[in-house]
């Protein structure tokens, strides 16, 4: 099952609609699935790919997190797919969005912005 955004990343400004009271809890929610990410966190030409170990609680939470991100970060395309053993998160954008995305997820812990972009 695939989950993806519909807005065009090329037409949206790189900006987050989360307010400070929403951003902190969202960052905390990312910590558990991120800790369960497998060894693959790879920069792609237009963003990044992260593989997560598959499991029902992780899948539900990852998809719920992506649903929030789809609403607040319309400048990026968020897709969750799966293979036999992993959930695969692809986040892509263009221009200034690419290094923003890569900066969030390529470190050992998720580094989502502490303020709106």
N, C-alpha and C positions, 0 to 999 in steps of 0.2 A: 504494500500500500504506500502510495506516495502522497506527500503533503507539500504544497508549494504556494507561493504568493502569486497574486495576479498583477499588482502594480508594476510598472516598468521601472527598473532601477535607473535607467538612463535619464528619466525625466524628473525624478524626485531629488530634492536637496538632501545632502548628508546631514540629517538632523534627527534627534530623538524626541519623541513627544512625551516621554516619561517625565513626571515631575520628581523632585527630590524624594518625596515620600513613597513613590512607587519604585524608584530605581534601586534603592537599597534592598528591599525584599526580593526583587527580581534577581539581583546579583547573588544573593544568598541561595535562591532556588537553583541557580545554575551549578552551585558547588557539588552537589551529590552526583548528578549525571556526569559532570565533568570528571569527577574522581573515578567514575566507572568507564571513562573513555579508554579505548584500547591504545596501543602504541602509535596509531596513525593519526597524527594531526599534521596535515600537509598543506602548505600554501599552494594554491592553484593560480593560474594566470589571472583569474578574475575574482579571487577570494580565498576560500579554504575548504577543506574536507576534513571532517572528524568522524572516526568510527567509534561507536559505543557498543559495549557488550550487550547483546540482546537479552531482554528479560521484561516481563510484563510491567512491573512498577517503573522501571527505567523508561520503557517505551512511552507509557502514559505521561510521565513527567516531561520527557523530552518534547513530545508533541504538544503538551500544554505550554511549555516554555516558548516553543516556536510560534504557537498561536499568538502569544503576547508580542513577540518580536515582529511578527508580520504586521501587526497593528501599529506599532510604534516606530519601526524602522522600515518604512515603505521604500526607501532608496536601495534596499538590498532584497535579493531573492533568496528565500529560505526554503530548502527542500529536505524532507526526511524520507529516505528510502530504506530498504532492508535487503540483505542477502541472507544466506543460510544461518549465519552466526552473528551478524552485526546490524546495527542501525547505522545508517550513513547520513550525516548532516552535511549538506553542501550549502554554503552561504556565498553568494556572489553579488557583485556590483560592478560599477565602472568608475573610472577616474579616481577622485578622492576617496570613494567608498572602499576601494580595495585595501589600502594600507590600514584603514580603520578596522575593518573586519579581521585582517591578519593580526593586528595588534591585540585584539580581544582574546583570541583563542589559541595562539601558538605557544604561550607560556605554560608553565607547569600548573598554574591556576588560572581560571578565567579572569581576564582583566577587562571587564566591561567598564564603560565610562562611569566616573563618579559624579558627573554632571551631564546635562544634555549636550550633545555633540556640537 
